Amino acid sequence: MRPAGVVQQEIRGRMPGRLLIVAAGLVACLALLSMTVGRYAGGATPVLSAMADLLTGSPPADPLFSTVLWNVRLPRVVAGMVAGAALAASGATFQGLFRNPLVSPDLLGVSVGASLGAALGIFLSLHVLAIQGLAFAGGLMAVGAAYGVAAAVRHRDPVLTLVLTGIAIQALVGAGISLIKILADPYDQLPAITFWLLGSMTAVTRFDVLSILPAVALGLAPLILLRWRINLMTLGDEEAQSLGVDTRAVRLVTIAGATLVTAATVSVTGVIGWIGLIVPHAARMIFGPDFRVMLPGSMLLGAGLLLIIDMLARSIATIEVPLGILTAVVGAPFLLWLMASGRRSWQ
């Protein structure tokens, strides 16, 4: 008979994997439920019927509902899952790299840089694709500026310098956004800019989803492939280097990947805060601090949370509530609860 300690260790080792499977199942159920929510013929029966028609090749029993389902709701559900997973993965990576539980994708100015690009595009009355392109470029430029300034400042703690530079870049870019809002047409452009800054998936199309998938996949690849090195870097640079990790190269590649993921997401959905901050905390509490498990756990929780938020946004009022408002309503109390309860989930 094996010792009880060995059995308990084996059970603990299997638990994260089983929890990931359960989480994936819940996300799939939420995705199905999300496709039933809407102002046109809600409910599970029409959705299941449309799926059966698609699988069997039969003509749709309700062509109008099928059009709404496949062209409106499905892209929105997929966009919510991709955005939630991407923002959560980005936040988990930043928190692991900087060993700081208060770090989020906004740290290096990604979101605010993308906001400036989108606000400029709306102010210039550009096409929606050009607005998304400017948002994407704005996020990358903000991070590039933060890196450039941080690299020019020597003889300082590189991590602290990068964080402070990111905060300064955020303040500077925020001033640019405020200037554009003052100059914008108050009846047309200003509401559009404000609504975009609050985050929404109302206008997401199938083309939008397909356009960001390559960038999201490219950004997630280094985070997944280097997850065990990131795991070691949570111990600190000196310990990681003693174990053979090139901390400078890993930090550069993974931050670039997390930035790319965030910028691509923000360029389509607008600014959706709090996901990258609170979801890694929840994942760390559920799946443990091991980054190899916590990363996929964060992605699943982020996808599920954003699906729930999006369903609430479509259901709780006669008009659609911006996602950024609801994520703040959920995220701020959660963070306060973490602080008040004294949980030390980071360790």
Solvent accessible surface area in square Angstrom, and as a share of the most:
residue,aa,sasa,rsa
1,M,241,1.08
2,R,138,0.50
3,P,88,0.55
4,A,73,0.57
5,G,46,0.44
6,V,62,0.36
7,V,50,0.29
8,Q,100,0.44
9,Q,120,0.53
10,E,57,0.26
11,I,86,0.44
12,R,152,0.55
13,G,57,0.55
14,R,129,0.47
15,M,81,0.36
16,P,29,0.18
17,G,36,0.35
18,R,134,0.49
19,L,54,0.27
20,L,36,0.18
21,I,129,0.66
22,V,86,0.50
23,A,10,0.08
24,A,45,0.35
25,G,34,0.33
26,L,108,0.54
27,V,11,0.06
28,A,61,0.48
29,C,85,0.51
30,L,36,0.18
31,A,13,0.10
32,L,69,0.34
33,L,96,0.48
34,S,0,0.00
35,M,13,0.06
36,T,14,0.08
37,V,33,0.19
38,G,32,0.30
39,R,181,0.66
40,Y,73,0.28
41,A,51,0.40
42,G,43,0.42
43,G,34,0.33
44,A,54,0.42
45,T,105,0.61
46,P,41,0.26
47,V,0,0.00
48,L,93,0.46
49,S,45,0.29
50,A,6,0.05
51,M,51,0.23
52,A,49,0.38
53,D,26,0.13
54,L,113,0.56
55,L,152,0.76
56,T,100,0.58
57,G,66,0.63
58,S,50,0.32
59,P,113,0.71
60,P,59,0.37
61,A,90,0.70
62,D,62,0.32
63,P,86,0.54
64,L,105,0.52
65,F,3,0.01
66,S,12,0.08
67,T,69,0.40
68,V,32,0.18
69,L,0,0.00
70,W,51,0.18
71,N,73,0.37
72,V,80,0.46
73,R,9,0.03
74,L,57,0.29
75,P,6,0.04
76,R,16,0.06
77,V,3,0.02
78,V,49,0.28
79,A,1,0.01
80,G,0,0.00
81,M,58,0.26
82,V,24,0.14
83,A,0,0.00
84,G,0,0.00
85,A,16,0.12
86,A,0,0.00
87,L,7,0.03
88,A,0,0.00
89,A,0,0.00
90,S,0,0.00
91,G,0,0.00
92,A,0,0.00
93,T,0,0.00
94,F,0,0.00
95,Q,0,0.00
96,G,2,0.02
97,L,3,0.01
98,F,17,0.07
99,R,117,0.43
100,N,61,0.32
101,P,43,0.27
102,L,117,0.58
103,V,6,0.04
104,S,19,0.12
105,P,7,0.04
106,D,52,0.27
107,L,18,0.09
108,L,0,0.00
109,G,0,0.00
110,V,0,0.00
111,S,9,0.06
112,V,32,0.18
113,G,2,0.02
114,A,0,0.00
115,S,5,0.03
116,L,52,0.26
117,G,7,0.07
118,A,0,0.00
119,A,1,0.01
120,L,68,0.34
121,G,0,0.00
122,I,22,0.11
123,F,58,0.24
124,L,95,0.48
125,S,89,0.57
126,L,71,0.36
127,H,122,0.54
128,V,82,0.47
129,L,84,0.42
130,A,42,0.32
131,I,24,0.12
132,Q,25,0.11
133,G,39,0.37
134,L,56,0.28
135,A,0,0.00
136,F,59,0.25
137,A,39,0.31
138,G,13,0.12
139,G,0,0.00
140,L,69,0.34
141,M,141,0.63
142,A,6,0.05
143,V,9,0.05
144,G,41,0.40
145,A,44,0.34
146,A,0,0.00
147,Y,55,0.21
148,G,43,0.41
149,V,73,0.42
150,A,15,0.12
151,A,66,0.51
152,A,79,0.61
153,V,66,0.38
154,R,176,0.64
155,H,186,0.83
156,R,176,0.64
157,D,80,0.42
158,P,98,0.62
159,V,34,0.19
160,L,99,0.49
161,T,16,0.09
162,L,9,0.05
163,V,29,0.16
164,L,100,0.50
165,T,13,0.08
166,G,0,0.00
167,I,92,0.46
168,A,60,0.46
169,I,19,0.10
170,Q,52,0.23
171,A,72,0.56
172,L,127,0.63
173,V,18,0.10
174,G,25,0.24
175,A,61,0.47
176,G,23,0.22
177,I,15,0.08
178,S,58,0.38
179,L,103,0.51
180,I,18,0.09
181,K,62,0.26
182,I,137,0.69
183,L,109,0.54
184,A,6,0.05
185,D,60,0.31
186,P,81,0.51
187,Y,199,0.76
188,D,93,0.48
189,Q,28,0.12
190,L,52,0.26
191,P,68,0.43
192,A,44,0.34
193,I,1,0.01
194,T,53,0.31
195,F,84,0.35
196,W,40,0.14
197,L,37,0.19
198,L,63,0.31
199,G,0,0.00
200,S,18,0.11
201,M,1,0.00
202,T,74,0.43
203,A,87,0.67
204,V,12,0.07
205,T,66,0.38
206,R,124,0.45
207,F,119,0.49
208,D,11,0.06
209,V,8,0.05
210,L,108,0.54
211,S,54,0.35
212,I,10,0.05
213,L,64,0.32
214,P,89,0.56
215,A,22,0.17
216,V,7,0.04
217,A,63,0.49
218,L,123,0.61
219,G,0,0.00
220,L,22,0.11
221,A,39,0.30
222,P,23,0.14
223,L,0,0.00
224,I,68,0.34
225,L,125,0.62
226,L,33,0.16
227,R,87,0.32
228,W,114,0.40
229,R,79,0.29
230,I,0,0.00
231,N,32,0.16
232,L,38,0.19
233,M,0,0.00
234,T,35,0.20
235,L,96,0.48
236,G,7,0.07
237,D,49,0.26
238,E,138,0.62
239,E,86,0.38
240,A,0,0.00
241,Q,101,0.45
242,S,91,0.59
243,L,106,0.53
244,G,68,0.65
245,V,6,0.04
246,D,88,0.45
247,T,6,0.03
248,R,199,0.73
249,A,44,0.34
250,V,8,0.05
251,R,33,0.12
252,L,100,0.50
253,V,67,0.39
254,T,0,0.00
255,I,0,0.00
256,A,56,0.43
257,G,4,0.04
258,A,0,0.00
259,T,3,0.02
260,L,31,0.16
261,V,0,0.00
262,T,0,0.00
263,A,0,0.00
264,A,1,0.01
265,T,0,0.00
266,V,2,0.01
267,S,6,0.04
268,V,15,0.09
269,T,3,0.02
270,G,1,0.01
271,V,30,0.17
272,I,10,0.05
273,G,20,0.19
274,W,76,0.27
275,I,1,0.00
276,G,5,0.04
277,L,22,0.11
278,I,10,0.05
279,V,4,0.03
280,P,0,0.00
281,H,11,0.05
282,A,25,0.20
283,A,0,0.00
284,R,9,0.03
285,M,68,0.31
286,I,87,0.44
287,F,12,0.05
288,G,20,0.19
289,P,81,0.51
290,D,43,0.22
291,F,1,0.00
292,R,122,0.45
293,V,31,0.18
294,M,4,0.02
295,L,2,0.01
296,P,44,0.28
297,G,0,0.00
298,S,0,0.00
299,M,37,0.17
300,L,40,0.20
301,L,46,0.23
302,G,0,0.00
303,A,5,0.04
304,G,5,0.05
305,L,39,0.19
306,L,0,0.00
307,L,1,0.00
308,I,73,0.37
309,I,1,0.01
310,D,1,0.00
311,M,21,0.09
312,L,73,0.36
313,A,0,0.00
314,R,33,0.12
315,S,68,0.44
316,I,97,0.49
317,A,42,0.32
318,T,121,0.70
319,I,130,0.66
320,E,44,0.20
321,V,26,0.15
322,P,17,0.10
323,L,1,0.00
324,G,15,0.14
325,I,75,0.38
326,L,17,0.08
327,T,4,0.02
328,A,37,0.29
329,V,92,0.53
330,V,59,0.34
331,G,0,0.00
332,A,34,0.26
333,P,74,0.47
334,F,50,0.21
335,L,27,0.14
336,L,114,0.57
337,W,110,0.39
338,L,14,0.07
339,M,132,0.59
340,A,91,0.71
341,S,55,0.35
342,G,52,0.50
343,R,127,0.46
344,R,173,0.63
345,S,26,0.17
346,W,52,0.18
347,Q,131,0.58
